[in-house]
Structures are given as structure tokens and as C-alpha cells.
């Protein structure tokens, strides 16, 4: 282990090799630089002056006797000199390097927070209506299942179970899982989209879907579930517009899909007892409604009717009884008429679940991925009609006690 004297000598030698660089870098701040100001240069000169003073004091106070005979003031001066040197090192870094390091640290922190602490999610579909609406921005708690079990009734956030993960190389696989931004030039693909569904059955449960008197029902462990969260309203077919640019490219630059202006066919939760303008979920305009060409009436999909079909054409609401394996979960959307879930692709693997939906941060009655698009296109309506103020910081209702009691195995 080095003695204090050896540490002092090593630090002095290092400072001498960097002294001219420090001085030139601080002097250059006098000119025009992206961050150089008179006050900033003055701070640099003060640090340089203190370093020179400490250098002299260390040289004068250095002792050559046996180890342990150095004085306490000398030790303090050494630690201060070490700190001043570190400050000078950071202070005189090129501006581009400072920006690069700051951006790198920010990106690393964002990746850690997004993957392991919490997530902010934009809801683009209505599979969980009316609990979660299109345009909701959800806070996902990614710490929830480090200390708690996944329970029936939880609204879980998970990766698209049908997403084709690139397993040809570990780096590509990790990139898709934790970063998800496509970089075609490097052979790095986009990551899976995130979905939100409600847990209906956990490992060991027996799940079954039946049609009783023409209505869809779910049985858990042989007992019929009462599910007050399931969407009781019909879905109305509408045509919505989203995007910002009405062209596919600007010169040689290709406009990304989410920025292109397009009309989308959607199905929204609709209350037939209320006018279009007073709808409690989505504000609808007459020109957006898709009518039946024969009757001229809006096209409605009524709840609890068995129209959803799986990949084989069979009614997806009829299934089981199936025992949920260990490490798997049976999940379904609250809007059963508008949700691709375990009825289509069976069990959800626990490894794909990365959080629980906690609450809505804010909500916009919009198809746009970025709120700024709505603000630019509708600057006045944005605050009065597009922002759903009543949903801001609102929580989700968990599964009822009744469901949890019925769902327990004997």
C-alpha cells in the first residue's frame, strides 16, 4: 500500500503533466465558446490558483522521515489538492465531451428507470375499456412484483406474447427487450409493444369459457365469475384521423408511420342512451360514424355476444376447462369484444410480465401518439375538449372481493 508521501508525489507528477492543458483550456474560455463566459473563466482561474497554492504547500510541508510522521495539515492539503485536481479535470473537458457524457448518463438512467422502476405508457387501443381508454397515459409500477405475487384481478403490463424475438444473437435479443429502438444499420430491431390485460386465473386455477343463453360467461375453478369490470356497453364503429404529415416522404427522407396522416377504423365504447356530443368515454362527431350501408344506422357490436373468433375460426369465448400451468397466467381484456388475449393465444408467461398498471397520469381523447400534435392542430379545443381532466391521476378499481372469494380453490 502506498504511503501518503508516495500518493502526494504521484498526484504532483500527474498535475504537472496536465498543468499546461488546464491553463490553455481556461484561457480559451475568454473567447467565444458554446459555454464560455467571464464568470465561468473566473471560476476556472480560481481553481487553477488554488491548485498552484496547494502544490507549493505540499512541497514545503513534505517530510522525509519514517512513515507515519506526516502531519495532519499535510494530509488535509493532499485530499483538498486531489479534489481540486478532479474539479479541474471535469471543468476543462471539451464541451462536446461534457454533452456526450451527460446524454449518455441520462440515457442509461432512463433505461434503468424504464425497465426496472416504472414505465409511462400510452394506450393506443380500447381492449381494456371502459377501465382504460384510448389516449390514457398510464403509470406502470415495475417494482410491484419484486415483493408481491401476481393476483387475480391485477391489471398487468407485459410484452406482446406474439412478438418474434430475434434470438440469433444475445445482443440483439437484449436490445429488443431493454431498448427497443430500431437501428437497421446495426441489425438491431424494434422491441415488442406493451399490452395491458386483467389477470383472471393464476397457476393451478381451472379456467373455462361457456355460452349460456347466448351470452359469454367465464368459470373459474368450477364457479361462475361475477365480473363487474367487463365492458357492458356496445362498441360503435368510427373512422378517426391521426398523424401530422399528409405525405409519405419529404424529399429523400421517409416519414415514420406514426407521423403520417391517416384515417383509422376503430371501435369505441358507446352509450346509446347519450348523444354523440355528451358521450362519457369519447366525444364523437356525426361524420366519424361508420353506418351500415343497408340501414344507414351506426354499426354496433353488442356486449356479451360470441363474435370473437380464434385463428381457426372457432368462437374464442368457448374454451376449456383448462388448468393454468406453473409460471403461466390467463389474462383477458375488460372490453371482451375488442381484445386479443388468452382466448386467442392461451397462457401468458410470467417472464413477459414487467409491471402492474397503477394509475392514469393524464388522458387525451385522441389517437395521436404525441400530445403536441393535438396542441398544434387544435390549440383551443386541446384544453377544453381533448384533455380528459377528470381522469388525471385517477386510479384503477381492483378485482372485487366477490371475485377473489369465488375464484379460490376449495
N, C-alpha and C positions, 0 to 999 in steps of 0.2 A: 504494500500500500504506500502511495506517495506521501511524503511528509508535506507539511504546509509550505515549507520553503520551496520544495520541488514544484508544487502547484503554482506558487506565485511566479517562479521563473518561467514555467511553461506558458502561463497566461500573458506575461510580459512579452515573451517572444512572439506569441500569436498576435498581440496587439501591434507590435512593431511592423509586422508584415502587412497589416491592414490599415495602418495609420494614414498613409497617403491616400488610399482609396476612400476612407471616411471623409477626409478633408476635401477631396475633389468632389465627392458626391454632395456634400453640404454646400460647397461654394456654387455648384451648378444650380442650386435652388434659387439663386438670385435672378436667374434668367426666367424665361417662360417655360414652364413645365405643366403637365396636367394637374399637379398637386402642389407646386411650389409657391409659397407666399413668404413675405418678410417674417411673419411671426413663426412660421414653420422653420425657416432657416435659423432664426434666433434660438429656437429650441435645440436644433442640431449643434450649433456652436456652443451652447451651454453644456451639452453632454460631452462634446469633444474637450472643452476646457476642464471639465470635472475629471475626465479620464486622464488628461495630462497631469493634473494635480495629484491624483491618486497614484499615478505611475512614479512620480518623484517621491512621494511619501513612503511608498513601498520600498523604493531603492534606498532611501535614507534609514528606514527602520528595520531593514533586513538584518537578521542576526546570523552569525556563522558558527554558533556554539551547538551543543548537542540538541537532538530533537526534544521538543517539549519546552524549550527555553524561549520560544517566541512569545511576544507579549499579546495580551488580549486586544489592544487597539490595532495591532498589525493584522490580526485575524479578521477584525471587523472591516478594516480597509480592503482586505483581499476580497471579501464577499461583496462589498459595495462595488469594487472595481469589476468584478465578474458580472454583476447586474448591469452596470453602465455599459460594458462591452456588448452584452446581449441586446441592450436597447439600441446601441449604435448599429449593430448588425441588422436589426429589423428596420431601423429608421432609414438606412441608406440603401435598402433594396430597390431595384428599378421598379417604377410604378406598375409596369406590366406584370412583373412577378408578384407584386402585392395583390393586384387584382386577380391573377390566376390562382394564387393560394386561397384568397378569400372566397372565390367562386367554388373552388374545389372543396373547401371545408363546408360551405353551405350545401353543396350537392350531396356530400357524404352524410351530413346531418339530416338532410331531407330524406335520403334513402333509409336511414336507420329509423327515423320517426315514422315514416310511411309504412314500413314493413313490420315494425316490432312494437310501436307505441300506439299510434292512432292513424286513422285514414279519413280523408274527406272525399265523399263520393257524390257524383252527380247521377241522378236516376233518370235514365232515358226511356224507360218502358213502364207500362202500367200493370205489370204482373202482380204487384202487391197492393193494388187499390182495394178499398179506399184508405188503408192504413198508410201507404206510401204512394204519393202521386208523382206523375211525370214532372220533372223540374225541381223536385226536392233535392236539397244538398244535405247529406247525412253525415253525422259524426260516427265513425266506427271505432269501437274500443277493442284494440288488439291485445290488450293485457288481460281481458276478461277470462280467457280460458287457460291462462297460466296457473290460476289459483282456484278456478271454479269448473264444474262439469258443464257439458253442453246438455241443456234440459229441454224437455218438451215445451213448445211454445216460444222458444227463443227465436228472434229474427237474426239469422246468421248471415255473415258476408263471406263469400267464397269465390274461388276461381271457377270460371266456366269449365264444367266437368267434361265437355266435349271438345275442348281446345286441344289441337295437335301439338304437344310439346316437342321441341326439337331435341332429341336425345342423342344426336350424332356426336356431340361434344359437350363436356361438362360446363365449359364457359358459356356456350350458347344457352344451355338449359338454365343456368343460374341467372344469366342476363334476362331471359324471358320472365323468370319468376320474380326477381327483385328490382329490375329496372323497367323493362317493358317498352322502351322507346326503340322503334326500328331503326337500324343503321345498315341499310342494304350493302353499302360499300365494304363493310367489315363482316358481312354474313350474319349479322345479329338481327333477329326477328322481333316483332312486336309480342308483347305479353298477352295473357288471357284477359278478357273483360271480367269485371266483378259483378256477381249477382247477389240478390237478397231474397231469401225464402224463409218460411217458418218451419221449424223442426216439429214434425208430427209424431215421429216414432224414433226411439233410441235403440242401441244394441240390445237384443233379447226380446224386443216387442214383436208382436204379430200384427201386421197391418193388412187391411182388406178394404177394397172399394166395391160398393154394390149400387145397383139401381133399384130403388124402392118406390113403386107407384110413379115411375118415370122420372124420379129425382135422384141426383147423385148423393150418396152418403158414404161416410168413412167409418170403419170399425177398427177399434184398437183393442187388442187382447180380448176379442170376442164381444166387446161392448160398443154400442153406438156412441160416436162423439157428438157432443154439442159444441159447435164452433161459431161463436158469436162474431169472430173477426172475419169470417168469409164474406166476400162482397155480395150483398143481397140485391144490388141494382143491376139493370141491364147495361150492356155496352153498346154505345152508338158509334157507327162508322163515320169518320170525319176525314177530311183532307186538310193537312196542315202544311204550312210553308216554313222552311228553316234554311239557314245558311246566309252568307253575306255576298258572295261574288256570283253574278249570273253567268259567268263563263267558266270553262274548264281549265284554261291556262292564260297567263299573261306573258306574251312573247314565248321564250323558251321555258318558262317556269310553269310547272304543273300545279294547279291549285289542289290542296288536300281535300278529300271527300267531305270532311266535317265543315269546311269553309265554303263549299259550293252551295249555291241556292238551288233548292229542290222542293218538290211537293211530295209529302209522305202520306200514305194511307194508314190511319191509326184507329184504334178502338178505345174510346174513353168511357169511364163510368158516367152514367147519365140518370138523372132523376126525372121520370116522366111527369111528375106532379108539379114541376117548377119550369118556368120559362127559360129559354136559352140564355138570356142575359143574367138571370138570377141563379144559375146552376151553382150548387155548393162546392163542386170539385173543379170544374173547368168552365171558363167563360167561352161560350160558343157563338159563332156568327152563322146566320142562315146560309151564306154562300159556302161555308165549310162542310155542311151536312151532305153526306152521300145518300141519295134517295134510291129506292127500288125503282127501276125503270118501268115496271108494270103498274105499280100502285102509286108511285110518286111520294110514298111515305118513307121516313127515315128507316134505315136498316138497323135493326136492334137484335142483339144476341142476349137472350133472356137467361137469368141465373139458374143454376142447379139443373140445367138440361145437358144431356150427354152428347155434346157435339165435338168435344176434343178427341182427336184420334192419334194413335201412336204411328210409328213408321210402317207398321204392317196393315194399317187401315182399320184396326180394331178400336172400339171405344176405350179410351185410355182410363176412364173413371171406373171401369170394371177390372179389378186385379186381385190377386191373392186368393186365399190368405198367404202372406209371405212373412217369414221370420227375418228380422233385420240382423245381419251378421255383426260380429265384433268389429269395431273400428269403422262402422258404416252408420249412416243416418238416412231416414226417409223425410224429405222436405217437400213442401208444396207452397205455391204462391197463394196469397189471400184472395186474389182475383182468379178463381179456378178456371174461368172461361178464357183467360188470356195469359196463361202461364205454362211454359215448358219446364217441367220439374221431374220429380222421381216417377211420376206416372209414365213419363216418356223414356228417361234414361236410368231408371231404377235408383240404386243407392248412391248417396254422396259419401265419398271417402273423407275421413276426418282430416287427412293431410291437406285437403284443399280448403278447409275452413280456417280463416285467419282473423276472425273478429266477430263482434256482436254489434248490431245496429243500436246505438244508444239514444240519439235524439236528432231532430231536424235543426240544422243551424239556420238556414233560411230557405225560402221556397219561391220559385218563379213559375207562373203559369205560362210556360214556354217550352218549345222543343229545342231551343238553342243550347249548345254546349257551353257557350261563354256568355255571361250576363251582359258584357259590354256590347254585344251585337244588338240586344234589345234596347239598351240605353241609347245607342246611336240611331236606330231605326224608329224608336218610339220614345223620345225623351220625356214627354209629358205623361203618356199612359204608363210608362215604366213604373212610376211611383204610385199611381192611383189604381191601376188595373192588373199590371203584370206581377208585381211583388205581392205575395200572399202573406200579409203582415201577421195574420192570425196563426200561422204555422211556424213562425220564427221561434226557435228554441223550445219547440214543443216535443214532448216525449212520446214513446210508443206504449200502448197497452200490452202488457204481457199476457200470456195464456191465463185463462180463468182458473180459479181453484177447482171448479167443477170438472174442467177437462183433465187436470192433473190427477184428481181423485179417480175419475173413470178410467184413466189410462194406466193406473197402477196394476201390476200383475198380482193375482191372488197369492 
